[in-house]
Amino acid sequence: MISTSKVALVTGAGTGIGRNTALRLLEEGYSVVLAGRRIELLEKTKREAGDSGSRTLIAPTDVGSPESVRGLFTKIRETFGRLDLLFNNAGIGAPAIPLEEISYEQWKAVVDVNLTGAFLCTQEAFRIMKEQKPRGGRIINNGSISAHVPRPFSSPYTATKHAITGLTRSTSLDGRPYDIACGQIDIGNAATEMTDRMAEGIIQADGKKAVEPRMDAENVANAVVYMAGLPLDANVLFMTVMATKMPFVGRG
């Protein structure tokens, strides 16, 4: 078993926000479990960590599968013996097509990863955090500004992000007696592979296509590190980090 001060699990750690956040947590001295479906991307994150990569554990995982998630947390127990931070970051979207054209399979894929995956990881994190000494830990959910307002043709993604807000509130309440804090970071237009299409223009609420400003994903990673660094008697329940000039507030 590896002896370490603090242990973090980042889902979706192979790309974008997950990769950036995992690297920042390593810089802050955490040992980090890198979870995701594609091992080659997790290995790339570990290489980017350089010397800090010695404090990483690569754990290929399908967060929508109960068996895969149980295997992930068994590996965490065996390797580190505890978990201080869970960043429920893994997420996908469906094609931007009219609601009535979305297939059941497309809907279910988004729900399985974005919502069921976060629930399954939260459930397993509770089991570790309630028993470990010192007791407790922190869970941070990756929400979205879609948890507040939708984009056109985004019903599966938007529905799951609204549901994540409910999960965040329930987790915060249910974790209270066990020193488990839970918060949510709602992100708007971080520059990742998932938002590359915004640089070419995407459909707006009025039906027009427009290029949208994006921000460096490092800003999100820094915000997560801040939330994670609070003592367990303090909590950021909700935080919004967004590109300043993106069309979120005001009339679109």
DAGI-V157679 format. One record per residue. SS is DSSP state (H for helix, E for strand, - for the rest). Layout:
ss
SS
SS
This chain:
ss
-
-
-
-
-
-
E
E
E
E
E
-
-
-
-
H
H
H
H
H
H
H
H
H
H
H
H
-
-
-
E
E
E
E
E
E
-
-
H
H
H
H
H
H
H
H
H
H
-
H
H
H
H
H
H
E
E
E
E
E
-
-
-
-
-
H
H
H
H
H
H
H
H
H
H
H
H
H
H
-
-
-
-
-
E
E
E
E
-
-
-
-
-
-
-
-
-
-
H
H
H
-
-
H
H
H
H
H
H
H
H
H
H
H
H
H
H
H
H
H
H
H
H
H
H
H
H
H
H
H
H
-
-
-
-
-
E
E
E
E
E
E
-
-
H
H
H
-
-
-
-
-
-
-
H
H
H
H
H
H
H
H
H
H
H
H
H
H
H
H
H
H
H
H
H
H
H
H
-
E
E
E
E
E
E
E
E
E
-
E
E
-
H
H
H
H
H
H
H
-
-
E
E
-
-
-
-
-
E
E
-
-
-
-
E
E
-
H
H
H
H
H
H
H
H
H
H
H
H
-
-
-
-
-
-
-
-
E
E
E
E
E
-
-
-
-
-
-
-
-
-
-
